[in-house]
Amino acid sequence: MTSSFKSDLFLTNKLSFARNERSFSSMKRAVSNNLAAASAVKSGSKPLHVERALRVRKTDEVERGERRGKFGIYGGKFVPETLISCLGKLEAEFNFVLHDAEFQAELAIALRDYVGRETPLYFAERLTNYYKNENGEGPDIYLKREDLNHCGTHKMNNAIAQAMIAERMGRRRVVAATGAGQHGIATAAACAKLSLDCTIFMGSEDMEKQASNVFLIKLLGAQVTKVEGSFKDASSEAIRQWVNDLEVSYYLTGTVVGPHPCPSMVREFQSIIGRETRRQAMERWGGRPDVVVACIGSGSDALGIFHEFVGDEGVRLVGVEAAGFGLDSGRHAATLAAGHVGVYHGAMSYLLQDQEGQVLGAHSVGVGLQYPGVGPELSFLKDTGRAEFHTVTDEEALNAYQLLSRLEGIIPAMEAAHALAYLEKLCPTLPDSTKVVVNCSGRGDKDAPLFFQHRPALDA
């Protein structure tokens, strides 16, 4: 079996349950089990792990629905046999560094001195006042300022940690894919710091929209390889390159998708966002947030802040997907709202796909949200009802981008603007003084040209 054929197997292993009655029935039974878990969550008992027959030890992770990369029916390793050994080595190294005091000390220093953590939990006073009703009542809105990280995004939390793992494993060549360019910049910067060769794959459509980020990636010393299409196409090509050079290359994923342990690694390294938020909330008002809001592309920033609160039933977890031109238009990136279960890039999750199981293109004004899949853990949280998911359109996100800029002097990434846009619908439903935390996952200077393309009158 040629390496090209192996990689094609990895990339195109997509399921069409609607055309396979047996698989569809199995999927429905599994989702039914996931929904049973939801009733347990809502009744206040511990979540049920849907694979009871496995009789696994009741660790904290299993109680959250996770077992060796499986979240209910989601996740797993849908890859050729030749990749299993490589992923096994990566999993072993990941599990080791999680409990290695030396690595954790080095990472803590890098996060503090290089990334710039911790990031503030900022009270958005003018935004709070904007959403008060005629009686002067409304929620208190806080922003978790991930836009203040080095390179301006939450992506650096994961990039520096995985680059350190690559160095430990002796992998001197790092490959990665990027959409909006934020993960590309973070990876290029981390590789520059650790003297690793770096190649970033980026879709031609995204390179045109995010040209400034392409220049920054090159400035940091990385090679940028253009791939015709968008982020999903760039991801496929990055994986192909990795598969063809497994002994030397390290695939540094920035998303919570892909085969295990990739989603768990990214989630783990991003979960510092939620841990800080819990501590800062206790310091600010003596309790937990009532509502946590984050945008959803593939889900790294959402899981980064959600994961800490999954076991806190009093905390609402609200994910906001990109509705693009509207769900009925077919031009959106709302995987959880409009997708179906399938396998893509090595894991089972919700996907945007047609009746033949072919993966569809995604659209959003937030380029970083243009991925047709979503992480397996978020798929599980949807089925169990532990998190709720909503959508906002391009127009709503553009309005929120401008609103935060004008009211708070903070320019959010267009991706984060989707989470901010949902406040328009959320705030009128909340009691006075409800504590709402929005994950401001990145800064939006990269999106200013795109904004003025959509609002030319403001550039007059």
Salt bridges, closest charged atoms under 4 A:
ASP8 OD1 - ARG240 NE 3.66
ASP60 OD2 - ARG64 NE 3.11
GLU63 OE2 - LYS46 NZ 3.44
GLU66 OE1 - ARG267 NH2 3.29
GLU91 OE2 - ARG68 NE 2.81
GLU91 OE1 - LYS77 NZ 3.45
GLU91 OE2 - HIS260 NE2 3.16
GLU93 OE2 - ARG168 NE 2.81
ASP100 OD2 - ARG168 NH1 3.89
ASP113 OD1 - ARG112 NE 2.61
GLU118 OE1 - ARG279 NH2 2.40
ASP140 OD2 - LYS435 NZ 3.26
GLU146 OE2 - ARG117 NH2 2.75
ASP147 OD2 - ARG145 NH2 2.77
ASP233 OD1 - LYS232 NZ 3.39
GLU237 OE1 - ARG240 NH1 3.45
ASP245 OD2 - ARG173 NH1 3.79
GLU276 OE1 - ARG117 NH2 2.82
GLU276 OE1 - LYS144 NZ 2.76
GLU308 OE2 - ARG278 NE 2.57
ASP312 OD2 - ARG278 NH2 2.34
ASP312 OD1 - ARG288 NH1 2.91
GLU313 OE2 - ARG386 NE 3.28
GLU356 OE1 - ARG19 NE 3.39
GLU377 OE1 - ARG267 NH1 2.71
GLU377 OE2 - HIS307 ND1 3.40
GLU388 OE2 - ARG316 NH2 2.73
GLU388 OE2 - HIS390 NE2 2.93
ASP394 OD2 - HIS363 NE2 2.72
GLU395 OE1 - ARG455 NH2 3.30
GLU396 OE2 - LYS425 NZ 3.53
GLU415 OE1 - LYS446 NZ 3.11
ASP445 OD1 - ARG443 NE 3.17
ASP447 OD2 - LYS446 NZ 2.75
